[in-house]
């Protein structure tokens, strides 16, 4: 093999490794979510992006989440620049169709930074349709809604996870505003 063949082989090995990482993220979500929307309907996606917000890998269960992964992660990265702080274990919830590119508010994303030592390497993105996010309709869809306030709770890139733990106040807020606050 010559040098060019080594480069092609190395690139393919890395591409496949990144694809496998997103598939492992999807498997973990299916095994732990308990949601029939994830387990049976497979209305979710997982994605990895680098620090420059380029897609590295995507588990394409719902293909249009590919666009929302880029828009949502870009919005979170912009928020991080505004607040000037991001650290391992941080996580943002995003479902705003206007600011963060969500297809609709029933699709909720969690976006977390990934670090090696102190360097931001990229972002992990998971998006799934929620059974209940408040609002006027059940199942995260409100066909009678005339505005975003009636559809469901709206999260424009809110940091809810700190040091790998869901902030207790946010957990209480969500529980108080949804019909099904516990496992389905």
N, C-alpha and C positions, 0 to 999 in steps of 0.2 A: 504494500500500500504506500501511496505517496502522501505528502503533507495535505493536499487538498482532500483526499479520501478520509484522512484522520479528522479534518475539520468538519466534514459532512457527517461523519459517524458521531463525533462528539456533540454536534448540534442536535442530531436526532435523539441521542441518549438524554440530553438535557430537556428537550421538548417533551419527550415521553414521560420523564420524571415529573415535570410540572403538570402534565395532564393527569398523571396518576395521583398527585397531591390533591387536585380538585375533585377527582373521583372519590378519594378517601374522605374528603370533607363531606361529600354528598352521602356516602355510606354512613358516616357517623351521625349526620343529621337525621336520616331515615330511621336509624336504630334508636335514637334517643328522643325524638320530638314527641311521639305519642299522638300526633295529629293525623287524622285520616286524609287530610289534604296533602300532606307530605308523603305518607306511607302508601296510600292507594292512588290518589290523583297525580302524585308527583309534580305538584305545582310549586316548584322551588328551583333554585339554581345556586351554584357555588362558583367562585371565581378568585383568581389571584392576579394582582396587578403589581408592577414594579413601582419604584419611587417616582418615576416619571409618568406614572398612570398609563402605562402600556399593558395590555392584556398578556399574561403569561400562560394562563390555563383557565378553562371554563368547562364545567359540567353542564351540558346543554339540555336540561330537562325542559325548560321553557326558554326558547331561543331569544325572545325579545328582552329577556332580562340582561342579555349581553350589553345592550345599550344603556339600560338603567344602572348596570354595574359601573360603567365608565362615568356617567353623569353624577350618580350618587357619590362615588368615591372622590371625584373631582370637587364636589361641593364640600365634602368633609375636609379634604386637604386645604381648601380655601379657608374654612372655619379654623383649622389648626393654625394657619398663618395669622389669622386675626387674634386668636387668644395667645399665640406664641408658645404653646406647650402641648407636647404629645409625648406619651411615654408608654412603655410596654404595659399591657393590661388595660389600656383605654379601649373603649368601644362606643360607637355612635349608633343610634337607631334613626332610620330615615324612611319616610314614606311620602314625602311631599312631592306631588306631581309637578308643581310649578318651579320650585327651587332646586329640587334634588333629582328630577328626572324619573320619578316612579311612574309606572304605567297607570296605576290607580292606588288610592290610599290603602286598600286591602292588602296590597303587596308591601311587606315590611322588610327592610334590609337591616342587617347588622354589619357594620364595617369596622375592622380593627387593624391597627398598624402592626407591622412585623419588623423586628429589630434583630440585628446581630451586634452584640456588645452595645454600643451607644448609637449605632448608625441605623437610620430608617432604611430598610431594604424594600419595603413595599406594603401592600394592603391585602387583607383577606376580606371577601365580600360574600355574604350569604343572604339570599332573598327568598321569602316564602309567603304564600298567601295565608292570611290568618283567618280562623273561623269567626272571630269576633274582635273588633277593634273599636267598639262603641258606635255611636252614630244612630241613624234612623233605621238601618236594616240589619238583619242577621247575616251571617256568613261573609262579612266584609264587602258585601255588594248592596248598594242602596239605590235601586232604579228610580225611586221617587225623589231622590235628593235633587234639590235645585241649586245647591252650592256645596263647597268642600266641607263646610261645617256640619252638614247633615249626613255626609257620607261616613265618616268615622274620625277618630282622633288623628291629628295631623302632626307629624314630627319632622321639622326642618333641620335635620342633622343635630340631634341633641345627644350630648355625651351622657350615657346612662351607665356605663361600665367603667369602673376605676379599679386598678390593681386586680383585674380579672373577676371582679364581683359586681353584680347588679346593684346600683345605688338603691338603698332601701326606700328612700322617699319616692323615687320614680316607680318602683314596684308597687307601692301603696297607691300612688296616683292612678296607675293603669288599672289595678284591681278595682278601684272605686268607680271606674268609668267604662267597664265592659260587663256584658251579661254573663260571660263564662270565664271567670278569673282563674280557674284551676285547670288541671288536665282534663281533656275531653273523655 
